[in-house]
Amino acid sequence: MTAAATPMLELRHLSKIYGVDEAKVYALNDVNLSVQKGEFIAVMGPSGSGKSSAMNILGCLDTPTSGQYLLFGTDVTGLDRDQRALLRRHFLGFIFQGFNLLARTTALENVELPLIYQGIPAEERRERSMDALIKVGLQGRADHRPSELSGGQQQRVAIARAIVTKPGLILADEPTGNLDSARGREIMELLVQLNREEGLSVLMVTHEPDMADYANRIVTFVDGKIQSDKVRDRHAA
Amino acid sequence: MLLEALRLALSTVFRNKLRSFLTVLGIVIGVASVIAMVTVGQGSTAQVQSDVASLGSNLLMIRPGAPGRGPGGGSNDATPLTLADMQALLRYVPDIVAATPSSSRSQTVVFGEMNHTVQVTGTDDAYFGIRGWTLDFGRIFSDGEMRIGTPVCVLGTTTSVALIGEGNPVGTTIRVGKISCEVIGLLAKREASTFGQDDNDIIVMPLKAFQRRISGNKNVQSISVTFRDGAKAEDVTTQIQSLMRERRKLTGDQSDDFNVFDMKQISSVLTGITGVLTGLLSAVAAISLLVGGIGIMNIMLVSVTERTREIGIRMAVGATESQVLMQFLVEAIVLSLIGGILGILLGLGLGALGSYALNIGFLPDYRIVVASFIFSAVVGVVFGYFPARRAARLDPIEALRHQ
């Protein structure tokens, strides 16, 4: 596969419209974006700028009103709910601002969750989940429940859950939003490390310029359009 | 995947023990009542059937009195039966193979210090065969004793034990009412009882002795006949009726002043009543199962709302609609099956207790147990489907945003 020839994902004239007629709101208005494998992109913009809408569509959680979304060169725009679920299961990993771990469930079981839906046998599931927890520095915390972990640790569990399926792309929605700046930087360093060492592509929504500095490309949304798209040297990398 | 869903459902159910228990309580009560009803119902049906079987097969009973007033109804004002009636029946109704007269009266019997009130029956030697009695000790009446009315008697085990004690009573002399009577035999103990009466509390003596010394008349209270195998009870009854009408000089428009009972028919009526009662009570129990199912649906809907975020997370990591549906459906089924199993255990326990209290056999029916189990699962599917579908149809974006 020639990475340069086929972008990992590509948005073509993508629009998302809420409401009808007079009440029409363009959440996304003719967006074009192309992401290569291995990129670490920060998506910035004020609230209501369309960055969340874009993330939902990129994460196959939502469908665009018009335009095309190509994932690994394949048009996924017209897929139904179950087909999109399968795309998420095999190709995408999610990290949320609020961690979104299952309460009353151990760290290990949280990480195993996507593998259960992949139908991986219990033994292999356990091994791979332990490996993922080790990668995020949580060996020894496998049996802890989210309530027994700090915010930073919870986000690490979430990252382990996102990478355990070895997805092509990690979608992170304000991953440091609920953390203090020191913990936030630790999480960012972990993401950078995974991006470099594991070749994971990362698309991260953030409104904190400090955090965006860790990315090697910054895309800024304003009023449903991409205002700027800058490739840059990574901060402190 | 199904195994995972099952594991997940079990852990969810057991995590909220109290809530799960309250949720399934409706099912528990419903299933338990069905099982207890049916168990007790079957026990009493079997009891009635064995009572009737103990009366002997192909048995008809003729009593004086107009029909429709139940056994013994109206017998006082009707022309009594006589031994001649019995002999006529034996002679002119070819299907009848045996007949025995009997008259009974309650008497106080005394032996030494002991006294006991018991039903004393005067009859002939055919009685034992027709009623299916065998002897443990001694003998039945001889022809001579029947002819001259010698006061000899055969005791039931309960009577014998009450008066004389355990063991062989043959040879002792007891007082029956005003007469002395020599014990010549002991009946074998019979397990069944006739509609609640103890069959083993009985004294049998020759009819002539009974008529002369106890009743003081020549009446026969009832005639029991057995008919040959293959003959129909209805046909034999018709023949008996026409003969008896002739003997009692009833003209065409007069109705019968005697009664022919088919004991099997009485048993089927009784069994029918038990069946109807069981059916009615089971219908009530089925309604409580319905209510139980609605309880499960209610809690599952609450559960779906509470776990909206969890559903969103599962969808984000790749759960399909059918997988989410399956998770909640399996949970509902697990809940209702737990309810079903608890209900089966409780129902069998109550059934055993009820059978013991009513002094009937404990007859659990495995079919109703299996049916209850399957029915609980069906309740889970039916009432779990709607909440599960609601979970499966959630929009993952909305679900993830849910607090």
Interface residues (C-beta under 8 A of the other chain):
Chain A: N56 G59 L61 D62 R81 D82 A85 L86 R88 R89 H90 F94 F96 N100 L101 L102 R104 L113 P114 I116 Y117 Q118 G119 R161
Chain B: M1 E4 R15 R309 E310 G312 I313 R314 M315 A316 V317 G318 A319 T320 E321 S322 Q323 P396 I397 L400
